[in-house]
Amino acid sequence: MRRWIATAANFFFPGLGYLIAGQKRPLALGWLIGAIGLTYVELSLQAPMPRLYWTMFVSVFIMNLAFAVDVYRSFAAPASARVLAEKTA
């Protein structure tokens, strides 16, 4: 269940899923702050520049999907591999 919660969280707020999973904590905070900033810019572009909004929307969607897949796959890795990845990140 935690795997799916972390996956959904990482899709909507990249970085939050890693925090829920207890992984990549320093990077997760940076990604979360960056994602909040990108969301603000994305929503600010919606009315004044609709063509740029869709470019930004698709870019953020692809990025969020990649973050969700990454945290989902990290749960499939053995615990020893997760610890090693955490130390090298």
Secondary structure, 3 states (H helix, E strand, C coil): CHHHHHHHHHHHCCCHHHHHHCCCHHHHHHHHHHHHHHHHHHHHHCCCCHHHHHHHHHHHHHHHHHHHHHHHHHHHCCHHHHHHHHHHC
